[in-house]
């Protein structure tokens, strides 16, 4: 595995790197539109590919919040250009790991000793490396352990990194920058939580105890005495990640069973605990050799306030989309329609949200839904692109929706993609 010997940690160094990337992106745009003015045949996909590659290269070097946002965006296959999805997907599995000297330095700083002084065995080659940290195998007193180490400087640079990345992120997401602050604040708040490994340890112990509801699920045991603000130690769980499991020779019955159990676990957290794992990408789920499901990485947890959850849940009820008055009321409760909207603006957004939700909530209109149907996802993608262009060209520029949608949408879109990856047919209703 490729390793990093140095990560920019100072605000000025990181800002300089982001600024340099922004200038590259600006140059790509200038070349593209300059060629168009000269009536040279140019392809918008080529521009997206150049920009996505330049941005991703910078984020891989910096790691941290920008790379985490890229990972989040890679799950939005319906609303991002393909070039960005392809590049940002690298944030899930293809991040260069810290070198051994940096690993030792982190251990000495946060646990006061080198790894070999704490464990019987410690593998300095990381097993996995992601946006915020990496995982190593270790052993102690006959126990196989997984040790997660956070990259240096990540937590301290979140606010400054996001401030520098806002203009690029707004352009990619087609957000009005001046009106998008509540969304960036929500992301910043969750990332600050996600880099606090003491908080993650507490959340992990809380959620795994609460989710011991079925022998279909297994969770690692966590070890506070071998953990700190930037290091977490837990049991190593044998298993394969969901993409590898989905590509293996398993029956449709197994696909449906595993898919249903994964969905039910997330829904239990959402409906019963109001505290849900909001990072359902394939790297956070393992399937054990005896076909049990292991959920990992509880750094990104979302508390769901009742004032948001009630109208959100109501939208999924069969018949809600056909009840114009009830549907409109829920749009106001969720900040998708605003009291200051004039008649034309209200009609514009009402129609858009009705069309999008009628499509996205199709699985809730029947007893079961076959997520292997590629046409469903193609239609979501095509509808998303078309409506994004309509909104971009519209005179109505205000961003819409509660800030809670960022992580709730991430959870549901992530689950849709996991079910599609498995090719599972499941019942999405809770309780069943």
Secondary structure, DSSP 8 states (H G I E B T S, - for coil): --EES----SHHHHHHHHHHHHHHHHHHHHHHHHHHHTT----HHHHHHHHHHHHHHHHHHH-SHHHHHHHHHHT-TTTS-HHHHHHHTHHHH---EE-HHHHHHHHHHHTSS-HHHH-SEE-SS-SEE-SSEEEEEEEETTEEEEEEEE-TTTGGGHHHHHHHHHHHHHHHHT--GGG-HHHHHHHHHHHHHHT-HHHHHHHHHHHHHHT---TTEE---B-GGG--SSEEEEE----EEHHHHHHSS--HHHHHHHHHHHHHHHHHIIIIISEEE----GGGEEE-TTS-EEE---SSEEE--HHHHHHHHHHTSTTGGG-HHHHHHHHHHTTSS-TT--HHHHHHHHHHHHHHHHHHTGGGGSS-EETT-HHHHHHHHHHHHHHHHHHHHSS-----S-TTHHHHHHHHHHHHHHHHHHT-EE---S--
